[in-house]
């Protein structure tokens, strides 16, 4: 199922790159690069992505993402993505969060309300 969604992402209009990684225990990461913000939003709002994402809050005890713009595809890499997830994540609420995720979500909400 996951590999099917990755294949659809790779074929989506405006997709320049899709890469996935998995780590223990049961952590999965996807890194995508799009021609522009509109192409990314079109895929995010498509049936291919939209079918799975509502299930995320039930499947996962942690979920977050990072979004940034890069001028050069050569500068997009897993090390930078991991740093952005660590330093400036967009934290997604889940039904049964881990303690770490609940703390991260609370800190993220406090940070947003302070700005």
Secondary structure, DSSP 8 states (H G I E B T S, - for coil): -HHHHHHHHHHSTTEEEEEEEEETTTEEEEEEEESSHHHHHHHHTSHHHHHHHHHHHHH-S--EE-----S-GGG--HHHHHHHHHHS-EE---TT--HHHHHHHHHHHHHHHH-
